[in-house]
Amino acid sequence: MRRAPPPAALRERIRAEVERCLRAPERPQPCALPPRFETEVVCKDARHAWRKSFYPGARPVDPNTIGFDTGHCFELLRMLQFITREQRWKEARRDPEALECAPGAA
């Protein structure tokens, strides 16, 4: 069985590593994003897809699918929030337990 190093040796290794990290901190590099984002969102309800396809830049692909192309990741996130937000709350009004497992539910 392999024995653990003595505590003094471990403390010295930890101290040396902390000093090395504080001397030259590595800066996180932003990840490379693609130049364009092409997204299709499939909705369960065709009426919901039709209503949400009026978002600026969105287009109906078929009765249940919304297409969206953009060069900005935050615009994609905004569109996804717009499409999904209202439907969750409508479902919650019909069924109060629907939001129990939703992110951010208290």
Protein Blocks (a to p, Z undefined) as FASTA:
>chain_A
ZZdddfklmmmmmmmmmmmmmmmccddddddddfbdcdddddfblklmmmmmmpghiacf
blmbccdddfbfklmmmmmmmmmmmmmmmmmmmmmmlmmmgghiZZ
